[in-house]
């Protein structure tokens, strides 16, 4: 079994305003780096459009319709100060969810060892009925819920190392003892959530905030002291990674100083946790990462780790 890469060119058709950090070139940078010969062993699949009922695992039907109806015929429409849509955005968003669901199918049925889903728009800020922070649908949250509903996973965990806190994922699973959400992120920073005291109704939320200027040592310590012990205790049978690479030292949107080696290290640690309780089942879904060189190098390190190369 090999690592699966899921993507789709429709995700390039989600256009954002000139100068916006969440832009199609992010995926092009990832595509280029994953064309290198060391990534030849990857299995590659096209992301299908998600069925409406898959998106509805985490979002009410009325909200899905609202997003569909907000699509402009031409030009751009802003949903909030950060989040915009173009004519191609709804298809991109449905393929982002569909790609995550396909990855879950392949990993849960043992057709792939694990998977990286290179899609956009990202998802972890999307709350059940609120688009925000560049996000329309919560791809990672839907992947976790889909593994439970479609494949019978009992306990799913989401590990989020994006530099911004995944308020949407936290909100969706706040009262759910069957899903653990774990996050490292810079604080204070958008969206303002993610303090240690936010623990969920069943102690199923684990926040490990970092300070501006923190780098690899602080990040690794947060992982080893806050997140990994809780993951081991929870014993998930499926793990989703909200893989944001904007904690990289080159990233323009934040002030952490991680290197690509730190992302590779975190990925290997998550795989160890998955080996212990989840038969190695991991699906990683792209979130942030806005410096193209930092993003490409970090994704390469992340995927090499997933390949156990």
NORKA-V403132 format. One record per backbone hydrogen bond with DSSP energy under -1.0 kcal/mol. CO is the residue of the C=O (numbers start at 1). NH is the residue of the N-H. E is the energy in kcal/mol with one decimal. If there is no record, write none. Layout:
co->CO nh->NH e->E
co->CO nh->NH e->E
//
This chain:
co->2 nh->113 e->-2.1
co->3 nh->43 e->-2.5
co->4 nh->116 e->-2.8
co->5 nh->45 e->-2.5
co->6 nh->118 e->-2.5
co->7 nh->47 e->-2.5
co->8 nh->11 e->-1.7
co->9 nh->12 e->-2.0
co->10 nh->13 e->-1.4
co->13 nh->15 e->-1.0
co->17 nh->20 e->-2.4
co->21 nh->23 e->-1.5
co->23 nh->26 e->-2.0
co->24 nh->27 e->-1.1
co->24 nh->28 e->-1.5
co->25 nh->29 e->-2.4
co->26 nh->30 e->-1.7
co->27 nh->31 e->-2.9
co->28 nh->32 e->-2.5
co->29 nh->33 e->-1.9
co->30 nh->34 e->-2.2
co->32 nh->35 e->-1.2
co->33 nh->36 e->-1.2
co->36 nh->39 e->-2.3
co->37 nh->40 e->-1.9
co->39 nh->42 e->-1.6
co->43 nh->5 e->-3.2
co->45 nh->7 e->-1.8
co->51 nh->54 e->-1.4
co->51 nh->55 e->-1.6
co->52 nh->56 e->-2.1
co->54 nh->57 e->-1.5
co->55 nh->58 e->-1.6
co->55 nh->59 e->-1.1
co->60 nh->64 e->-1.9
co->61 nh->65 e->-2.3
co->62 nh->66 e->-2.3
co->63 nh->67 e->-2.4
co->64 nh->68 e->-2.3
co->65 nh->69 e->-2.9
co->66 nh->70 e->-1.4
co->68 nh->71 e->-1.1
co->77 nh->85 e->-2.6
co->83 nh->79 e->-3.4
co->83 nh->80 e->-1.5
co->85 nh->77 e->-2.5
co->86 nh->89 e->-1.7
co->88 nh->92 e->-2.0
co->89 nh->93 e->-2.8
co->90 nh->94 e->-2.5
co->91 nh->95 e->-2.4
co->92 nh->96 e->-2.0
co->93 nh->97 e->-1.9
co->94 nh->50 e->-1.4
co->94 nh->98 e->-2.6
co->95 nh->99 e->-2.9
co->96 nh->100 e->-1.7
co->97 nh->101 e->-2.5
co->98 nh->102 e->-2.7
co->99 nh->103 e->-2.2
co->100 nh->104 e->-2.0
co->101 nh->105 e->-2.6
co->102 nh->106 e->-2.5
co->103 nh->107 e->-2.3
co->104 nh->108 e->-3.1
co->105 nh->109 e->-1.7
co->106 nh->111 e->-2.5
co->106 nh->112 e->-1.8
co->107 nh->110 e->-1.3
co->114 nh->4 e->-2.6
co->115 nh->284 e->-3.0
co->116 nh->6 e->-2.4
co->117 nh->119 e->-1.2
co->117 nh->286 e->-2.4
co->123 nh->126 e->-2.1
co->124 nh->168 e->-1.2
co->124 nh->169 e->-1.4
co->130 nh->127 e->-2.1
co->132 nh->135 e->-2.0
co->135 nh->132 e->-1.1
co->137 nh->139 e->-1.5
co->138 nh->142 e->-2.6
co->139 nh->143 e->-2.1
co->140 nh->144 e->-2.1
co->141 nh->145 e->-2.4
co->142 nh->146 e->-3.0
co->143 nh->147 e->-2.1
co->144 nh->148 e->-1.3
co->145 nh->149 e->-2.9
co->146 nh->150 e->-2.9
co->147 nh->153 e->-2.2
co->148 nh->152 e->-1.2
co->155 nh->237 e->-3.0
co->156 nh->180 e->-2.2
co->157 nh->240 e->-3.1
co->158 nh->182 e->-2.9
co->159 nh->242 e->-2.5
co->160 nh->184 e->-2.1
co->163 nh->186 e->-2.5
co->165 nh->167 e->-1.9
co->166 nh->170 e->-2.3
co->167 nh->171 e->-2.5
co->168 nh->172 e->-2.5
co->169 nh->173 e->-1.7
co->173 nh->176 e->-2.0
co->174 nh->201 e->-2.7
co->176 nh->179 e->-1.3
co->178 nh->156 e->-2.0
co->180 nh->158 e->-2.9
co->181 nh->206 e->-3.2
co->182 nh->160 e->-2.9
co->183 nh->208 e->-3.1
co->185 nh->210 e->-3.5
co->189 nh->192 e->-2.1
co->195 nh->198 e->-1.9
co->197 nh->199 e->-1.0
co->199 nh->205 e->-2.1
co->200 nh->203 e->-1.0
co->204 nh->181 e->-2.3
co->206 nh->183 e->-2.7
co->210 nh->187 e->-2.8
co->211 nh->214 e->-2.5
co->214 nh->257 e->-2.7
co->215 nh->219 e->-2.4
co->216 nh->220 e->-3.1
co->217 nh->221 e->-2.1
co->218 nh->222 e->-2.3
co->219 nh->223 e->-2.2
co->220 nh->224 e->-2.7
co->221 nh->225 e->-2.7
co->222 nh->226 e->-2.2
co->222 nh->227 e->-1.4
co->223 nh->228 e->-3.2
co->227 nh->231 e->-2.3
co->228 nh->232 e->-2.5
co->229 nh->233 e->-2.0
co->230 nh->234 e->-2.3
co->231 nh->235 e->-1.9
co->238 nh->157 e->-2.2
co->239 nh->283 e->-2.2
co->240 nh->159 e->-2.8
co->241 nh->243 e->-1.2
co->241 nh->285 e->-3.1
co->242 nh->161 e->-1.5
co->242 nh->244 e->-1.4
co->243 nh->287 e->-2.4
co->245 nh->248 e->-1.0
co->247 nh->258 e->-2.5
co->248 nh->251 e->-2.0
co->255 nh->213 e->-3.5
co->258 nh->249 e->-2.8
co->259 nh->263 e->-1.2
co->260 nh->264 e->-2.1
co->261 nh->265 e->-2.4
co->262 nh->266 e->-2.5
co->263 nh->267 e->-2.3
co->264 nh->268 e->-2.1
co->265 nh->269 e->-2.2
co->266 nh->270 e->-2.3
co->267 nh->271 e->-2.4
co->268 nh->272 e->-2.1
co->269 nh->273 e->-2.0
co->270 nh->274 e->-2.4
co->271 nh->275 e->-2.7
co->272 nh->276 e->-1.7
co->273 nh->277 e->-1.2
co->274 nh->278 e->-2.7
co->274 nh->280 e->-2.1
co->278 nh->281 e->-2.2
co->281 nh->239 e->-1.9
co->282 nh->115 e->-1.5
co->283 nh->241 e->-2.4
co->284 nh->117 e->-3.1
co->285 nh->243 e->-2.4
co->288 nh->245 e->-2.2
co->291 nh->295 e->-3.1
co->292 nh->296 e->-2.5
co->293 nh->297 e->-2.5
co->294 nh->298 e->-2.1
co->295 nh->299 e->-2.9
co->296 nh->300 e->-2.2
co->297 nh->301 e->-2.0
co->298 nh->302 e->-2.5
co->299 nh->303 e->-3.0
co->300 nh->304 e->-2.4
co->301 nh->305 e->-1.9
co->302 nh->306 e->-2.2
co->303 nh->307 e->-2.5
co->304 nh->309 e->-2.4
co->305 nh->308 e->-1.3
//
